[in-house]
Amino acid sequence: MRSGTTVAGDITRPGAQEPTDPETTSGFAVPEGLELPAQESEHPTSEFAVPEGLTVTPRQEQHSEYTPAQGIPALTWNRGSSPWQDRMRSMVRLPLAERPAPEYVPRGEDDTALPVPRVLDLTLRIGELLLAGGEGAEDVEAAMFGVTHAYGLDRCEATVTFTLISVTHQPSLVEPPVSLSRTVRRRGTDYTRLAAVFQLVDDISGGDVTLEEAYRRLADIRRNRHPFTKWQLTIAAGLLAGAASTLVGGGWQVFLLAALGAMVGDRLAWLASSRGLPEFYGFVAAAMAPATVGVLWASSHTTGREEVQAAAMITGGLFALIPGRALVAGVQDGLTGYYLTASARLLEVIYLSVGIVCGVLAVLYIGETSGVRLDPDVVARATRPAIQLGAALLLSLTFCVLLQQSRNTVLPATLNGGVAWLVYGAMHDTAGLSPFAATAVGAGMVGLFGQLQSRYRFTSSLPYVTAAIGPLLPGSAVYLGLLGFAQGNVNAGLENLLTAVTLALAIAVGVNLGNEIARLFIKTPGQTTPIGRRGAKRTRGF
């Protein structure tokens, strides 16, 4: 029997048959014949809706400086998309919250997480070798980030100064951080070891090296002997001084005597180092030997031509001593925002330069008081393109030996030095342009080609750059400045020394600019835009 209460949808019209469909309808159904507007029933709207015909620009387009409502897109990298140098250099200045997470978290042999202190210790040891080898602070931090990122530590902060490096890992917001530091007490010039460390970091970033294997390879790198012996370095120093004296107008006799003076100075520096004396006194002893040879030559020859030869001897000896490597690294650290490390490096350059000044100035003063005439007006570089190009190539080659470079980098670095000299000669000697502009452009080509070669081999750019800037070093300006002080002409001495400093800065800025140009426009396979990095600071001064 049916219920006495019926719904509107169930009302039966008179004369109609009882519906046979057993399906019942809801009590809230709309009565037959009554329809609601489609807009209200199908698309209900809020009172905050935008009226029809009015369009509003999305918030993220109006105010790009605000964090969008959907958040900041996560930065992800594929290991094969770009070299680790590019990826890690981009991460150096990223805030901690915006850095990408590691691609994977490696486990130990027993399927446990890697010990954080051991990973940080390995990172510090690698950073120590790079910093001691003369690498820039930014590249050292990039290498340290590459190691920690490869081993799964995604919340790390690395700090690099001139003598102290540290790394901190923050596991989470509620756990205490783990911090380790290491002091760099000794520095050495061995670019073969530097290249081996870069190769180790590259393999670690590729995920192919376990923690134990990384420690073993790092110990092998430390134990490896230098590719060139001390006597080979001494001979290279002599050939370098001879080539430099040829660049500034010397003949074959000057070549031999400049080489002799430089080799004697090199052995005196080794002797001072073996006795435990600071490096400053080694530079004093090394600078006195070629200056003595030049003064003795000038005392036995009184013609103007022989004075030119004496000046070329002293200038050639100074080429091997000017700390161009430290100067370039110091300026590079300053341009990339590492002002504390840059200040320390430039202070080191000043101290070493003062050692050179003391050694040469003492000998020149003794020669002047003894009646030896040294006229600064006769110093003029003769134009001999073929001979000077050969001397520039020899100078770069011997610099490679002094820097203990691996043999596969010697030829590219030597050719890079020849290109730098050709650019300088074409702009200064042929076109008559300013020596500062010619030096800066030549150094810029060195930095550009050095960065291209280093990216091709995925290693440091120092082996391809440092030796190549040798022909551009301001040896003549340094000699003229010291000679002015020895003769009591302080104004001329200051003017020439200021010229030498300006040329040195032009070299450093040119090399850095060439590196940045290469990084700005080079794209790796699979990239649509080059990988960049954030600026060191705001450009408006606040």
FENSUL-V974657 format. One record per pair of residues at least 4 apart in sequence whose ideal C-beta (glycine too) atoms are under 6 Angstrom apart, sorted by the first residue. I is the first residue (numbers start at 1). J is the second residue. D is the distance in whole Angstrom. If there is no record, write none. Layout:
BEGIN
i-><I I>
j-><J J>
d-><D D>
END
This chain:
BEGIN
i-><6 7 8 9 9 12 25 30 36 36 38 39 45 50 57 57 60 75 76 77 77 81 82 82 82 82 83 84 84 84 85 86 88 88 88 89 89 90 90 91 91 92 92 93 93 94 94 101 102 102 102 105 106 107 108 108 114 114 114 116 116 119 119 120 120 122 123 123 123 123 124 124 125 126 127 127 127 128 128 129 130 130 130 130 131 131 132 132 133 134 134 135 135 136 136 136 137 137 137 137 138 140 141 141 143 144 145 146 146 147 148 148 150 150 153 155 156 157 158 159 160 161 161 162 162 163 163 164 165 166 167 168 168 169 170 171 189 190 190 191 191 191 191 192 192 192 193 194 195 195 196 198 198 200 202 203 203 204 204 209 209 226 227 228 228 228 228 233 234 234 236 236 236 237 237 237 238 238 238 239 240 240 240 241 241 241 241 241 241 242 242 242 243 243 243 244 244 244 245 245 245 245 245 245 246 246 246 247 247 248 248 248 248 249 249 249 249 250 250 254 254 254 254 257 257 258 258 261 261 261 261 262 262 262 264 265 265 265 268 269 269 269 272 272 272 272 273 277 280 280 283 283 283 284 284 284 286 287 287 287 287 288 288 288 290 290 291 291 291 292 293 294 294 294 295 295 295 297 298 298 298 299 301 304 307 307 308 311 314 315 315 315 318 318 319 319 321 322 323 323 323 324 324 325 326 326 326 327 327 327 328 328 329 330 330 330 331 332 333 333 333 334 335 336 337 338 357 360 361 361 361 364 364 365 367 368 374 376 376 383 384 392 392 392 392 393 393 395 395 396 396 396 396 396 397 399 399 400 400 400 400 403 405 405 405 409 409 412 412 413 413 413 416 416 416 416 417 417 419 420 420 420 420 420 421 421 423 423 423 424 424 424 425 426 427 427 427 428 428 428 433 433 435 436 439 439 439 439 440 440 442 443 443 443 443 444 444 444 446 446 446 446 446 447 447 447 448 448 448 450 450 450 451 451 451 452 453 454 454 454 461 462 465 469 472 474 474 477 477 477 478 480 481 481 481 484 484 484 485 506 518 523 523>
j-><10 27 31 25 29 16 29 34 40 41 42 43 49 54 61 62 68 100 100 87 100 526 86 87 524 531 458 88 146 205 89 531 142 145 146 142 533 531 533 99 145 141 142 533 534 98 99 154 149 152 154 152 152 111 112 114 119 151 211 169 178 151 153 167 180 214 144 147 148 167 180 182 218 147 140 144 165 182 184 197 135 140 143 197 140 184 184 187 194 325 329 139 140 329 332 333 160 333 338 341 336 160 158 160 201 158 149 201 205 204 153 156 204 205 169 170 169 168 167 166 165 340 341 341 344 183 184 183 182 181 180 177 179 178 177 175 403 226 404 403 404 405 463 227 404 406 221 460 406 459 221 459 460 217 458 208 209 209 214 213 214 404 404 232 233 401 404 402 263 266 398 401 402 262 266 320 259 262 263 398 320 395 398 258 259 262 316 317 320 255 258 259 391 394 395 316 319 395 250 254 258 312 313 316 250 255 391 388 391 312 315 381 476 308 312 381 382 254 312 258 309 312 313 293 313 313 316 289 290 293 317 290 317 320 289 286 289 290 285 282 285 286 277 281 282 285 282 281 351 355 352 355 356 355 358 359 321 321 356 359 360 292 359 363 314 317 314 360 363 363 313 310 313 314 363 367 372 310 310 372 374 372 306 378 375 378 378 379 479 475 476 479 475 478 473 475 356 473 327 349 352 469 473 466 345 348 349 349 504 508 508 511 345 342 345 346 508 512 338 341 342 342 512 536 536 342 361 482 365 482 486 483 486 486 372 486 483 480 483 429 388 417 418 421 471 414 418 470 471 414 417 467 468 470 414 467 470 405 410 413 467 467 409 410 463 413 463 453 464 464 467 468 446 449 464 468 468 471 445 442 445 446 468 472 425 471 441 442 445 428 438 442 429 430 431 433 438 433 435 438 437 438 439 506 472 503 506 507 506 510 472 469 507 510 511 510 513 514 450 465 468 469 511 511 514 515 514 517 518 461 464 465 461 515 518 518 464 459 461 464 465 466 511 507 507 500 503 496 499 500 500 496 493 496 497 489 492 493 493 510 522 527 530>
d-><5 5 5 5 5 5 5 6 6 5 5 6 5 5 5 5 4 4 5 5 6 5 5 6 4 6 5 6 5 4 6 4 4 4 5 5 6 5 5 5 6 5 6 6 4 5 5 5 5 5 5 4 6 5 5 6 6 6 6 6 5 5 6 5 5 6 5 5 6 5 6 4 6 6 5 5 5 5 6 5 4 5 6 6 5 5 5 5 4 6 6 5 5 6 5 6 4 5 4 4 5 5 5 5 5 4 6 5 5 6 4 4 5 5 5 5 5 5 5 5 5 6 5 5 3 6 5 6 6 4 6 5 4 5 5 4 5 6 4 5 6 4 4 5 6 4 6 6 6 5 5 4 5 5 6 5 5 5 6 5 5 5 6 4 6 6 6 6 5 5 4 4 5 5 4 5 4 5 4 5 5 6 4 4 6 3 4 5 6 4 5 4 4 4 4 4 4 6 4 5 4 4 6 3 5 6 4 6 5 5 5 5 6 6 6 5 4 3 4 6 5 5 6 5 6 5 4 5 4 4 5 6 5 6 4 4 3 6 4 4 6 4 4 5 4 5 5 4 6 5 5 3 6 5 5 4 6 6 5 3 5 6 4 5 6 2 5 5 4 5 6 4 4 4 6 4 6 5 4 5 6 5 3 5 5 5 5 5 5 4 5 5 5 5 6 5 5 5 6 5 5 6 5 5 6 5 5 5 5 5 5 5 6 5 3 4 3 5 4 5 4 4 5 6 3 6 5 5 6 5 6 6 4 5 4 5 6 5 5 5 5 6 6 4 4 6 5 5 5 5 3 5 6 5 5 4 4 5 5 5 5 6 5 6 5 6 4 5 6 5 5 5 6 5 6 4 4 6 6 4 6 5 6 6 6 4 6 4 5 6 5 4 5 5 5 5 4 6 6 4 5 6 6 5 5 5 5 6 4 4 6 6 4 3 5 4 5 4 6 6 5 6 6 4 2 5 4 6 5 5 4 4 5 5 4 6 5 6 4 6 5 5 6 5 5 4 4 5 5 4 5 4 5 4 4 4 4 3 4 6 6 4 5>
END
